[in-house]
Amino acid sequence: MSYRLKVILDTSIPFDKKQEVMLTSSILEYNPKRKLHLEEYPWFSPNVTYPRDVIMGMPYHKRIELFFNTQKFKKNILSLWNGIKDTNEERQTTRENNNIDVFISAILPTSYPVANNYEKSYDFFDSENNIFSSILSSFSKSEFSHLKINQKIYTVAGIILRNDVFNHPYYSLFLQELANVEQHDVVEEDKGGFQKFYEDHVKKNTQLWNAFTSENKPKRNPYKDEFEIFQMFETLMKINELLKTNQTDPLSLENTEKLQDLFNYLNEHSTSIGGLDKTNVSFSNINKLKLIVREFGKLWIKKRAIEYITSKNFDLSNEGKREKEIREYVEKINPSFRKFSDMILDLQKNRLIENKSMKEIIKKKNIKELSQLIKCRADPSECAECLEKDLIHVGLDRIKSKESGFNTIEACLMVNLIEGNINSENYQKIKCSYLDKSLGSLFKNLMNPLNTWDITDRKMFFSIQDELTQIESTKDPQKDKKKGKTLNKKATSPKTKTRRAK
C-alpha cells in the first residue's frame, strides 16, 4: 500500500506575507536527457524500509523519478513488500521515520554552506542529542538541490523537519488557541439573568398561566401530534402550579432550577406550541406564549454557552439542534474557544494522529493534559513531564481527503534557501558571509539552550545572485575554449607519441 506524501515547506524567503510552498515535482530541478512522466506529489510507503545506500547512490534525477514516477516507485519500492502489515507499532514507527529521512536526504540534499544539513525540531528538546551531528561529521559529498519558486532559482541550504507540537504549523496553532482560551477572563454568569426574565415575562403574565388548568386540559391521545400537545399542556400546568405556591421573591434556587427546566422543555418543543389552538386557549395567549418561550431560548443559549466556557468543555455535540446557536454565542463571548473547539473536531474527523498520547487526549478531550504544554512552551524547564508523557513529538499523521480517505501522509519542513543557483562548478568560487551567519546563529542557540525549540531563530536567507552574475561575466570564453581543447588533446594523446615528438 502506498500513500501520497504531502510535504509543506516553510521557506526562509522573505515574502510580504507568510507563504507556504508545497513540495511538488514542478519546483524541483529535473533535467535528464530522457524525461519520464512525473506525478505532482511524491509517493510514500510505510511498509517497506527504504534502502538508504542504494537510493543515495542514484543520480539525483533518478531519485526524483523513483519517488514521483508511479511505475518506478512500484518496481523499486512496493515490489519489496510482502503485502502483510507490520503489527509491531514501534518497528512500524521506526520504519516510517527512516523512510521520511531517506526521502528528504535524497530529494533535498545540501552542500553549501554545510553538507547534509538536515535536522529535526524535536531533537532540540533532547539535551542528549548533539545538534552538531549533521554539521561536523558530514563534509563528504558535494551535492546540491534547488527549488523553483516564483520564477526564481533557490539553492537549498538547510532542512529542519518540524516534528514537535510548538513548531508544527497545525499543532502550534492549536496550542495557541488553547493559550488564548486560558488567558481569556472567565465569564461570570449573570445571576440576575433568569430573575429578570421571570419579572419581565413570567410574573406579569398571571392570566396567561391561569389559562393552563385541568379544566382546559386536552384529552390524552396516542397519536404523536396530540401526545406532544398533551405533554406541552402538562408542562404549562406545572408552571402555573409552581407560580401559585411560590412565596419568595426573588425566586429561591430550587424554584429557579425547576422553572428553568420547565421553560427549557417548552423551548425544545417550541414547534408544538401552535398545536394548542386545538384546546380552549385563545390565539392571543398562544402568541404571547411563543414570544415568552423565544425570549427564554435566547437566555438559555447564553446560559449554556457560559457553562461550556467556564467548565472548559469543548464537546457541544450533545446539544442537538441548538448546537449551532450555542457555538455562535460562544464565539461572540470568546472567539478562541470556538476556534479551539472546531480544531478538536477537525483533529478527530480529518486527521489520524500518529502520536498515541496526543491521540488519546484529543479523543477524550482531556484539556488539562494539554495545559502542561502551554507551560512548557513558555518555559522549557517545565517540559520534563511533557517529554515523559510523549506529548511533544509529532509523527507522520494521516490526512483525510474527500477522494481517497486517509491516504495522504503529512510532513512539514522549514527550508533555508539561498537565492541563486549554486552548483558543483561554481560553489568554490563563491565568497559570502552566509556560513558565518549560519554558524553564529547555531552557537547563539547553544549558549541559550532554553530557547532552542523555536526554529524561526534558525531561519536564514541570503542572496548571492549578484556574485553569481559577476562570476559569469568574468569568464573568458576564449580561455575556456582553449582549455577545453588542451584537456581533450591530453586525454587522447598517448605518452609514447609525445616522447617521439620530443
N, C-alpha and C positions, 0 to 999 in steps of 0.2 A: 504493500500500500504506500502511496506517495502523497505528499502534501504540497500545496503551493506555499512558498516562503515569502511572506510579506516583510520586507526589511525597510524600516523607516529611518531615514538619515536626517539627523540634526547637524547641519554643516556649520562650519565657522565663518562662512561667507557673511559679511555684514549687510544683510538685507535691511530694507527700511522697516519691514515687518517680519515677525517670526515666520519662517518658511521651512516646512519640512519637505524633503525630497524622497520619493520612492525609488528604491534600487531596482531599475529595470534594465533590460538588455540595451535599450536605446541610449542610455547615458554612459555606457562602457565603451572603451576603445577596442573595437573589434575589426581588424583589417587584414584577414588572411587572404591568400591568393584565391582560395576557393571558399566562398561563404556558404554556410548552412542556414536553414531557417531557424531563427531563434524565437522562443516564446517571450512574452513580455516580462513575466515573472519567473524566478528560478524554481526548480523542483527541490523537494527535501524529503528524505526518508529517515524516520526514527528507528527503523527496524534493522538496518544494515550498518555496521561500523565502517565508516569511510576509510579506505587505505591511504593514510596521510602521505607516506613516502611516494606512492605511485602517483597520486594526484599532484603533489607538489613538484614532481619530476616532469610533468607535462609542460609543453609550451603554453604560454598564457592564453592564446586563442583557443587551444584545445580544452582548457579548463572552463572557459566560458561556454563552449559547446556542450561540455559534459553536464552542466547544470541548467542550461537554457534550451537545449535541444531535447525533445521528448525521446527520440529514438536512442540517442547517445546515453541518456540517463537510464533508460530501461536496460540497455545492453550491458552497461558497465557497473551500474549500481543495483537496480532492482533484481537483476538476474542472480545476485549473490544471496538473496533472501529465500529461505525455505518455505515461506508462507505461514509460519507459526509465530504468533505474537509472544514476546517475552513476558512472563508473568512476574519476573523479579523486578520490582519498581526501582530499586537502587541501581541495578545494572542498566535498566532502560534509561534512567536519567543520565547516567554516566555516558551512555552511547550518544544520546541527543546532544549533550554538551560537547563531546568530541566532534560530532558532525558539524555543529554550528561553528566551532573553532576552525575546522578544516575549510569550511566554505569561505569564511571571512578571510583567512590567510591566503586562500587560493585566488579569490576574486579581487581582494583589496590589499595586495602586498605593498609594503613601503620600503624605501631605501634611503630617503633623504628627509630630514637630517639623521634619522635613526632607522636601522633595518628592523623589520618585523615588529614595528611599533604598535602592538595590539595588546590592550589591557581590558579588564572587566571592572566595572564600578563597584561591584560587591566586595572585591578584594581590598578596597580602601578601608573597609570596616574591620578587616582581619589584620591585626598587628604582626602576625607571624608571616604573612605574605610579604615578600620583598618586591616592591614595585619597580626595582631596578632590573628585575629578571629579564624583561623584554628589551632592555636598553643596553646593558653592559655585556650581555652574553650573546649578542646576535648581530655582529657586524660581519655577516657571512656573505650573503648573496645579494648582488646589486639588481634589484627588480623593482619596477615602478608600475603603478596603476594610476589611471586618470578617470575623471568624471567630466562629462559634457553637460554643463548646466547653463541655461540661458545664453546659448550660443558661444560660451567661453569654455576653455580647457583648464582644468584644475588638476594638480598633482596631489595624490593622497599622501599625507604626511603622518597621520596617526589615527588610530581607531580605538574607541572605548565602547565596549558592549554595556548598554545601560540596563543592568540586571539587578538593580536594587530599587526599593519602593520610592526612594526620595528622588532619584534621577530618572526613573522610567516615566515617560510622558503621561501615561494614563493613571498610574498609581500615585504619582506625585500630585496630580490634580485632585484625585480622590481624597488624599490626605489633607490637602489644602482646604477643601470644602469642609472636612471634618473639623479642622482647626478653626475655621470661620464659625462653624456651629457652636463650638465650645467657647469661643470668645464673645459670642453674642450674649447680651444680657438676658437672663431668664425672664420670660414674660409672666408676670403675675396675673392670675385670673381676676377679672373684675368681680369682686364679691357681690356688688350690687347689681350685676347684670340681670340675673333672673328675678331679683326682688323688684327691679324697675319694670321688667316685663309684667310681673304679677300685678303691680299697682296700676300700670297703664292699660293693660289688656284683659286682665282676669278679674280683678277686684271690682272694676267699674261696670262689669257686664253680668251682674247677678241675674238679670232677667233672661239672658241667653242661656245660662247654665240651668236655670229652673225649667227650661223647655224640655230638658232631657231627664224625664222622670219615668217611673214604672207605668204611669198611665199612658204615656205616648210610646212606650217601648214596642217595637215591631215583633211579630211572632217569628220564632226561630224557624229557618228554612234550610234544608240540607243542601240546597244549591249554592254554589260558591258566591255568586254576587249577593244573594240575600244573607248568606252567612257573614260576609265581611261587613255588611251594614249592621247586622246584629251585634257583632263584636265592637264596631265603631260606637254604637249607641251605648253599649255597656261601659265602655271607657269614659264616655261623656257623663254618664250617670255617676261613676266613681268620682269624677272631678267635682260634680255638684255636691255629692255627699261629703267629700273632703273639705270643701269650702264652708259648708254649713257647720261642721264640727270644729273647724279651726278657730281657736280662741286667742291666738298670739298674733301680734303684728310688730315687727316683721315676722315672716314665717320661720318656724323652727327648722333646724337642719333636716330632721326626719320628714316633715311635711314638704319641704323644698324638694328633697330627693323623690318623694312619691309623686308630686306634681310633675316634675321633670320627666319621669318615666312615662307617665300617662300622656303628656303632650308629645313626647318622643314617639309613642305609638301612633298618635294621630298624624304626626309628621311623616312617618314611614308609610302610612297608608292614606296619604292625603288625597289620592285619586278616588278614594271611595266616598269622600265627603259629599260629592254631588248626588250619590245614591240615597241620601237622607230625604230627598224630595218624595220618597215613597212612604214616608211617615207623616205625622201631623206637624212636623217642624216647618215653620214658614221659610220662604225663599230668602227673606231679609236676614233671618238668623243663620241660614246656611252660608250666605255670602259673608256675613260677619265672621263666622267661624273660620272660613277659608283664609281671611286676612290675618286672623289671630294666629292660626297654625303656621302661616307663611312667615310671620314675624318670629315665631318660636324657632322655625327652621334655621333662620339666619343666626339666631342666638346659639343654637345647638352646634352649628358648623364651627362657629368661633370657639365655643367651649371645647369641642373635640380637637380642633387644631392646636389649641393651647396645651391640652393634655398630652398630645403627641410630642410637642416641642419640649415641655418641661420634663417629661419622662424619657426623652431621647429614644422614643420608639419610632423606628423608621419604616415599619411594616404597616401600611394602610390598606392592605389587600382585603381585610375583613369588613370594610365599610360598605361594601356593595355599591349601589348606585350613587351613594353620597361621596364616594372616594374622590371623584374629580373635584367636587366643590371644596372638600376639606383640603386637598392638595393646593388648590388655588388660594385658599385663605392662609395656609401655612407659608406659601411663597410670599404673600403680602406681608406677613409678620417677620419671616426670616427666610430670605431667598436661598441662602446657603443650605438650610435644612432641606428644602425642596430639591435642590440640585444633588445633594448627597444621597437623599432617598432614591432619586431617579437613577443615580450611578450604581447604587446597590442592586436595584432591579436589573440594570444593564449587565452588571457582572454576573448575576445569576442566570440570565437568559441568553446572553450573547458571547460569553467567554468561559471556556473551560480552564480554570485556574490550575496550573501545574503544582504550585506550592501548596502542599496538603494543609499546613497550618492556616494559611490565609483562606483557603477554600472552605475550611470548617467554620471559620469566623464569619465569612460572608453568608454561608448557609444558615447559621444560627443568628446572624445579625448581632453578634456579641461585640458591641461598640467599645466596651470597657477595655478589651484587649487592644483595640486599635489606638486607644488614647495613650497607651505607653509609647507608641511610635511617634506621637506628637512631641512627647518629652525627649525622645531620642533625637529627633530632628533638630530640636532647639539646643540640645546639649548632648553631644556624642558620648559623654561619660555615662549617660543614662541608658546606653544601648545594650548593656550586658544581658538584661532579661530578654530583650527582643531577639538578640542573637541566639540565646539559649533555646527560645521557643521557635526559632527559624521563621521570624516574621518579616525579615528584611529582604531576603533573596527573592528575585522574580525569575521564574523559569520560562520555558517556551510555551506560553499559553496558546491554546487553540481558539481561533476566532470564527464565529458563525457568520456564514454568508447565506443570502437568500437562495443562491443557485445550488450550493453543494453542502450545506450544513457546516459542521465543524471540520472542514478540510483545509483550513489555512492556518499556518503556524506563524506567529509574530516574533520578530526580533527588532530591537531598537538600538541604533548606533549613534554615537557622536563622532563626527568625522572632521579632523583638522585638515584643511586644504591650503595649498599654495597656488596662487594664480599664476598660470604659466605651465608649459609642457616641459618638465624636467625628465630627461631620459638618460640612458647609459652613455650616450655620446657627448652630452653637454654638462652633466652634473659636476664633473671635476673642475670645470672652468668657472663655476658659479661661486661667487663670494657674497654672502649675505649674513645678516645677524639673526636669522631665524633660529639656528641651532643654539646660540647664546640665550635667546629669549625662551626657548623651549626648556632648556636645562635649568635656567634661572627660575622658571615657574615651578619646576619639579622640586628643586631644592627648597624653595619657599614653602611648599606644601609639606615637605619632610620635616621642616623646622616647626611647623604648626600642624601636627597630626590630627588634632581635633576638628580641623576644618576641611580635611581632605575629601570628605564624601561628596561635596558639591563639585561636580566635574565641570561646571561652567568656568571655574577658575583655571581649568586646563585648556579652555577653548582658545585657539590661536589662529590667526590668519595673516598671511604675508603674500605680497605680490612681487614677483621677480620678472614680470613681463618686460619691463624696460631693460633689465640686464640681458635677458634672452635676445631681445631685439638688437642690442648693442653687439652681442657676440656674433649674431648672424651678419650684421653689417660690416664687421671687421674681418670676416673671412676673405681670403684671397682665392677666388675661383681658379685662376691660372696655376697657383701654387698647389692647390688641392688636386688639380688635374694632372700636373707633372708628378706629384707624389704618388698618385694612383697608378700612373704608368710605370714608375720606378718599382713600386711594390709588385706590380704584375710581372715586370721583367725579371725581378729577382726570383719570383715564385716559379717561373717557367724555365729559367736558365740553370742547367746542371753545373756543378763545380768544375768538372773536367774541362768543359768548354771554356770557362773563364780562364783557367790556367794556360790553356793553349794560346788564348788571345794575348796573354801577357808575354 
